[in-house]
Amino acid sequence: MSDVVQFSKRGSIGIITIDSPPVNALGHAVRQGIADGIAAGTADDDVKAIVLHCAGRTFIAGADITEFGKPFKEPGLDAVMNAMEQSTKPVIAAIHGTALGGGLETAMACHYRCAVATAKCGQPEVNLGLVPGAGGTQRLPRLVGLEMGAEMNAGGAPISATVAKDHGLVDEIIEGDLLDGAVAYAERLVAEGAPLRRVRDIEYPKDIPADLFDNLRKKYAKIKRGFEAPQRNIDLVEASTKLPFDEGMKKEQEVFFECMMSVQSAAQRHLFFAERQASKIPDVPKDTPTKDIKSVMVLGAGTMGGGIAMNFANAGIPVKILDTTQELVDKGMSIVEKNYANTVKKGRLSQEKMDQRMGLISSTANFEDVGSVDMVIEAVFEEMDIKKDVFGKLDKFCRPDAIMATNTSTLDVDEIAAVTSRPEQVIGTHFFSPANVMRLLEIVRGAKTSKEVIATTFKVAKQIRKVGVLSGVCDGFIGNRMIHGYSREAVFLVEEGALPQQVDAALYNFGMAMGPLAMGDLAGLDVSWRIRKRQAATRDKNLRYSPIADKICEMDRYGQKTGGGWYDYKPGDRTPHPNAEVEKLILEESKSLGISRRDISDEEIIERTIYALVNEGAKILEEGIALRASDIDMIYISGYGFPIHRGGPMFYADCVGLENVYKRVCEFHEEHGAFWKPAPLLEQLAKEGKTFNKLG
Ligand code: 3H9
C-alpha cells in the first residue's frame, strides 16, 4: 500500500485508513491508496465488508486543491468511486471532522455512511468557484432531496452529522470511538445481509415542483450576485432529474472542468490560500510563544468600542468596556444590548445566547481597572494627543505583560508606542465598522512590537473569527491608504461628467458591495471633511482638489445619518435616491472649474477607480508595508466589499495583465497628473511580463 493509505483487517472487516495530513485531501497517492485498498478487500475471501476511515483531525476534506490546474495522474476520483460503488462487499464510510467536497462524494459512493455526531458534511466547491466533479450534484440530492441537495451545492454550507442523519445522508451516528463503532456497524450489516445500497439507484419522486429550480436560481442570483458557480450547481442538480445517472455524472465533470478554467474559480482558489497565508509572518515562526488572552478591556464606549467588545463576548472571552464617565459607559452598554436584541428579533441569535454574551461584558469608569486584563484595545477619539495621553496612562496601570493595542485607523503606531516604557507590547488592531460584523482586522506592527505580541494578536484574531492581516506603519495603513485614490477618482469622475449614480452603478455592477459615493454616505461625509479641513494648510496646492464633497457637507448633508449626502435617504431606508440640488451643485462646480463635462464610460469608471487601488497597492507592496499582494487582496475582500469572484484588486490586475494596467496608468498620469505616477513595482513587473501574485 502507499505511504498515506493503509489496509488492515479486524476479524472479517477490512479497514482502509487514510493518513495524509493535514486534511486527508484526495491527492494522487490517496486516490491510488483507496483503489488499492478496495482491490485488497475484494480479493480477500475473509473480508466481508470494508470500512473507509481517516486518521488525524478529519475525514477527507476534498480534492487536493493544490493539484488543480496541474497535469492529471490516474486514477481519477471517478474510477476510484466506481470501484467502491461496484464492490461486491459493503463499503462503509466512517466520518469524523469534515467530509467535504470530494470527501463527501467519496462517502456517497460507499454503500453506507456512519459518523460521529460532531462531524460535518458539505459540498463547498461553490466557494472555490466550482461545481463538484465526482457526483456531488448527482448523488447528494438523491439522498437528501432535491431542494436541500441544490441548496447544499449552491450555498456550500455544511450540515451537521445529526441533520445529515435526519435527511438520509448519514445512516448511523456512532457514540464513542469511531473506528470501533464503524467496525461493529459493518459487522451488523454483514450479519443482517444488508443490501449493497447504491445512491445512483435512488429514484426521485415524480412530483417535482415546476418552479423549484427557477426559484433557486433567482434566490442565488440575488444573494450571490455576479457569481457563476451557484447557478451552474443548480443547473446540474436540475440535470440530475432529467438525465440518466451516468450522463448526469458526465455533464457534471464537463462543467467542473469548465469552472476550473474560469477566472472566478482561480480568484476564489487564490483567496482560499491567501486567507491561510495571511497569518504566516516570515520572521515570526509558527512556534513563537503566545499568551492566552483570557480577559480584555476596550477603551471607549462608542459604537466602535461596543462593536469590538461584542467580538470577544461572542468568542466567550470576558471583556470590559471603559469610558470616562458612568453615563458614557451606560450609554455604550445599552447600544451593545440593543444590537444583540436586534439579532435576537431577527431570529439569528437565541435569547439564551444573548444573555450569555451580555453576561461576559462588564463596564467600568475607573481607568485603573486596565490593570486587571491581559489585553487592552483603545478605541478613543482619533487624535494623536488623546491617544498619547491614553497610552501614557496605560503604561502606568497595565500589567507588565499586557498587550496594549490601538484601534487607530490612520495614526502613527510608533509615535503612540513611544510614549510608553514598553513599545514592544504595543500593536495596532484596526477593526472595521461595524466591528462586530466585518471580518477584517488589520494588525499593525510597530517598529518595536515584539514577535510574541504579533503572534498572540494573530491568535486572538482567529479566536474572534477575524481575518488578521499584517500591515506596517504608514498613514492609513494598507486599506485606508489605498481607498483614498479610489474615492478621489470617483469624485473627479463626477466633476468630469458622470453623476454619482453612474459611478456607483458601474462599480456595483463590477461587483463592489456598494459604490464609493454611497459608501461615503454610509460612513459619514463629515469624517473625511474634518480630516481635509485639518490638512488644508499643508495640502500641496499644485495637486488637483475637488471641492464638491466639502460643499455637500456645507449643506449639512453628512450622509445617511442626516437623511442625505451624495444622495437622499428616506427614514429607516438605506436606498439612495439622487438629489436635484446635489446634481445642480455638481454641474456648477464643473463649470466654475472650467471643466466641460463629457460622457464617461463605465469602463473608464472602473479603470480609474480600481487602477488607483492597484497603483497604490503596488507602492505599499514595494515599501514592505504589506508582506504580499495576496494580503492586500484579503484586506479588500474582507474589509472593503471587493467582489470575491474577482480575487481582490491585485489579483484582478494580474488577470487584466499588468502590462495593460500599467499602460492605462501611464495614460492617466499624462492626462490627470501627479496622482497617477506609476508605482515603480508596477512598471517593473509589467515590463518583465510578471504578476503581483503567483498565479497557477
Ligand atoms: C473538491 O473536492 C472537488 C471535488 O468535487 C471534485 C474532484 C474531482 N486541498 O483551513 P485550515 C490545507 S474541491 C489542499 O487552516 P482548519 C490548507 O491550505 C475541495 N490543501 O484548517 C492548510 O494548509 P497550511 C472541496 C488543503 O482546521 C491546511 O490544509 N473542499 C485543502 O481551519 C489546514 O487548513 C474544500 O473546499 C484541500 N482541499 O479547516 C474544503 N483543505 O497549513 C477546504 C485544506 O499549509 N478546506 N488544505 O496553510 C477547508 O474548508 C478547511 O481547510 C477545513 C479545515 C474545514 C477542512
Boltz pocket constraint, residues with backbone or C-beta under 6 A from the ligand:
constraints:
  - pocket:
      binder: B
      contacts: [[A, 22], [A, 23], [A, 25], [A, 58], [A, 61], [A, 62], [A, 63], [A, 64], [A, 65], [A, 66], [A, 77], [A, 98], [A, 100], [A, 101], [A, 102], [A, 103], [A, 105], [A, 124], [A, 125], [A, 128], [A, 131], [A, 132], [A, 133], [A, 134], [A, 136], [A, 272], [A, 273], [A, 276], [A, 277]]
      max_distance: 6.0
